[in-house]
Amino acid sequence: MTFHETTSLLRSVISSLRTGTTKIRPNHLDRYDFLRAQLTTVNVATSVAFQKTYSGLYQLRYIPGAHRTPYFELMEANKNLPDPSFHTLLNQHNIATGRWEISFISKLVAIIDPNQPVWDSIVRRRLQLTLPIRRTLLNCTAAYEELVNGMNAVLEHPLFQNLLAAFNRRFGDRNYHSMRILDVSIWGLG
């Protein structure tokens, strides 16, 4: 994205937060807070409450039931990593399920490490990113790295501080990492 396109995106996000046209609702943030609190205190591979809340917040309805178990087992096995690797987790998930799930693995990485962005169709579209035509470990990892780089560039933009202020005015200071605020705020544009 160019500087001008980033400026336009940030202005749209800030406006949606200030005017209340954002799709973000306090209950979305409450569910996220619940998940972050539960992540390290319960076995996420077996906790029905955690899985139900997570699946609802991150719309896992598209993951077939047989693939949910390995997904939450992978999360449980890696939830205490200080710096989870998208590349490694995507590969482990593919070995377990035979699927290259960029979006769902990015959500797994981001719930463990809030410094990481979520690969979401809305965020992807707003940042003008595309899915790899041929899904391989290297292509999917490269696409995710492009998202990380794009989001980090937005975080460095001078208007980003205005976005933080608008988010905190609307929702209170939730003590979120800047990446999480940016991610959810872009998603809120729809």
C-alpha positions as CSV (number, residue, x, y, z in Angstrom):
1,M,0.0,0.0,0.0
2,T,1.1,3.5,-0.7
3,F,1.4,6.1,2.0
4,H,-1.7,7.8,0.6
5,E,-3.7,4.5,0.6
6,T,-2.6,3.9,4.2
7,T,-3.7,7.4,5.2
8,S,-7.1,6.9,3.6
9,L,-7.5,3.5,5.3
10,L,-6.7,5.0,8.7
11,R,-9.0,7.9,8.2
12,S,-11.8,5.5,7.4
13,V,-11.1,3.4,10.5
14,I,-10.9,6.4,12.7
15,S,-14.2,7.8,11.3
16,S,-16.0,4.5,11.9
17,L,-14.8,4.4,15.5
18,R,-15.8,8.0,16.2
19,T,-19.2,7.8,14.6
20,G,-20.1,4.3,15.9
21,T,-20.4,2.8,12.4
22,T,-17.8,0.2,13.2
23,K,-18.9,-3.5,13.3
24,I,-17.0,-3.9,16.6
25,R,-19.2,-4.4,19.6
26,P,-18.2,-4.5,23.2
27,N,-19.2,-8.2,23.4
28,H,-16.7,-9.0,20.7
29,L,-14.0,-7.5,22.9
30,D,-15.4,-9.2,26.0
31,R,-15.1,-12.6,24.2
32,Y,-11.6,-11.9,23.2
33,D,-10.7,-10.9,26.8
34,F,-12.3,-14.2,28.0
35,L,-10.2,-16.2,25.5
36,R,-6.9,-14.5,26.5
37,A,-7.6,-15.1,30.2
38,Q,-8.6,-18.7,29.6
39,L,-5.8,-19.5,27.2
40,T,-3.2,-20.2,29.9
41,T,-5.5,-21.5,32.6
42,V,-7.5,-24.2,30.9
43,N,-6.8,-27.1,28.5
44,V,-8.0,-25.5,25.3
45,A,-8.1,-28.9,23.6
46,T,-10.8,-30.1,26.0
47,S,-12.5,-26.9,27.2
48,V,-16.0,-26.7,25.6
49,A,-16.4,-23.1,26.8
50,F,-13.2,-22.0,25.3
51,Q,-13.8,-23.8,22.0
52,K,-17.3,-22.5,21.7
53,T,-16.3,-18.9,22.4
54,Y,-13.3,-19.1,20.1
55,S,-15.3,-20.7,17.3
56,G,-18.0,-18.0,17.6
57,L,-15.6,-15.1,17.7
58,Y,-13.3,-16.3,14.9
59,Q,-16.1,-18.0,12.9
60,L,-14.6,-21.5,12.8
61,R,-17.8,-22.9,11.4
62,Y,-16.0,-23.5,8.1
63,I,-13.6,-26.0,9.7
64,P,-15.1,-29.5,9.5
65,G,-15.6,-31.1,12.8
66,A,-12.9,-33.7,12.3
67,H,-10.3,-30.9,11.8
68,R,-11.3,-29.0,15.0
69,T,-9.8,-31.5,17.3
70,P,-6.3,-31.3,15.8
71,Y,-6.6,-27.5,15.7
72,F,-7.3,-27.1,19.4
73,E,-4.7,-29.7,20.2
74,L,-2.2,-27.7,18.2
75,M,-3.2,-24.6,20.1
76,E,-2.9,-26.4,23.5
77,A,0.6,-27.8,22.6
78,N,1.9,-24.3,21.6
79,K,0.0,-21.9,23.8
80,N,3.0,-21.1,26.0
81,L,5.4,-20.3,23.2
82,P,6.7,-16.7,23.5
83,D,7.0,-16.3,19.8
84,P,4.8,-18.9,17.9
85,S,5.9,-19.5,14.3
86,F,3.2,-19.2,11.7
87,H,5.3,-21.3,9.3
88,T,5.8,-24.1,11.9
89,L,2.1,-24.2,13.1
90,L,0.8,-24.1,9.5
91,N,3.0,-27.0,8.6
92,Q,2.0,-29.0,11.7
93,H,-1.7,-28.3,11.0
94,N,-1.3,-29.4,7.4
95,I,0.4,-32.7,8.5
96,A,-2.5,-33.3,10.9
97,T,-5.3,-32.4,8.5
98,G,-4.0,-32.1,4.9
99,R,-5.2,-28.5,4.7
100,W,-3.5,-25.2,4.3
101,E,-5.6,-22.9,6.5
102,I,-3.9,-19.5,6.4
103,S,-6.7,-17.7,8.1
104,F,-7.3,-20.2,10.9
105,I,-3.6,-20.6,11.7
106,S,-3.1,-16.9,11.8
107,K,-5.9,-16.7,14.4
108,L,-4.2,-19.4,16.4
109,V,-0.9,-17.5,16.3
110,A,-2.6,-14.2,17.1
111,I,-4.5,-15.5,20.2
112,I,-1.2,-16.9,21.5
113,D,0.8,-13.7,20.5
114,P,-1.3,-10.6,20.3
115,N,1.6,-8.9,18.5
116,Q,0.7,-10.9,15.4
117,P,-2.0,-10.0,12.9
118,V,-5.0,-12.1,11.8
119,W,-5.2,-13.1,8.1
120,D,-8.9,-12.2,7.6
121,S,-10.7,-11.6,4.3
122,I,-11.7,-8.1,5.4
123,V,-8.2,-7.1,6.5
124,R,-6.7,-8.8,3.5
125,R,-9.0,-6.8,1.2
126,R,-8.3,-3.5,2.9
127,L,-4.6,-4.1,2.7
128,Q,-4.9,-5.2,-1.0
129,L,-3.4,-8.6,-0.4
130,T,-4.2,-11.8,-2.3
131,L,-4.4,-15.4,-1.4
132,P,-1.7,-17.6,-3.0
133,I,-3.0,-19.3,-6.1
134,R,-1.0,-22.4,-5.3
135,R,-1.1,-23.2,-1.6
136,T,2.2,-24.5,-0.4
137,L,3.9,-24.0,2.9
138,L,6.3,-21.4,1.4
139,N,3.6,-19.6,-0.6
140,C,1.3,-19.4,2.4
141,T,4.1,-18.3,4.7
142,A,5.1,-15.6,2.2
143,A,1.5,-14.3,2.0
144,Y,1.3,-14.1,5.8
145,E,4.7,-12.3,6.0
146,E,3.3,-9.8,3.5
147,L,0.4,-9.2,5.9
148,V,2.8,-8.8,8.8
149,N,4.9,-6.3,6.9
150,G,1.8,-4.4,5.7
151,M,0.3,-4.2,9.2
152,N,3.6,-3.1,10.7
153,A,3.8,-0.3,8.1
154,V,0.4,0.9,9.2
155,L,1.5,0.8,12.8
156,E,4.3,3.2,11.9
157,H,2.0,5.7,10.1
158,P,1.6,9.1,11.9
159,L,-2.2,8.7,12.0
160,F,-2.1,5.5,13.9
161,Q,-1.9,7.3,17.2
162,N,-5.3,8.9,16.3
163,L,-6.7,5.5,15.7
164,L,-5.5,4.3,19.2
165,A,-7.1,7.4,20.8
166,A,-10.4,6.8,18.9
167,F,-10.5,3.1,19.9
168,N,-9.8,3.9,23.6
169,R,-12.5,6.6,23.6
170,R,-15.1,4.2,22.2
171,F,-14.2,1.0,24.1
172,G,-12.0,2.2,27.1
173,D,-8.4,1.2,27.6
174,R,-8.4,-2.6,27.3
175,N,-4.6,-2.8,27.5
176,Y,-4.4,-4.4,24.0
177,H,-1.3,-4.5,21.9
178,S,-1.3,-2.0,19.1
179,M,-1.5,-4.8,16.5
180,R,-4.7,-6.2,18.1
181,I,-6.3,-2.7,18.0
182,L,-5.3,-2.2,14.4
183,D,-6.5,-5.6,13.4
184,V,-9.9,-5.5,15.0
185,S,-10.4,-1.9,13.9
186,I,-9.8,-2.7,10.2
187,W,-12.1,-5.7,10.6
188,G,-14.7,-3.4,12.0
189,L,-14.9,-1.5,8.7
190,G,-16.5,-4.6,7.2
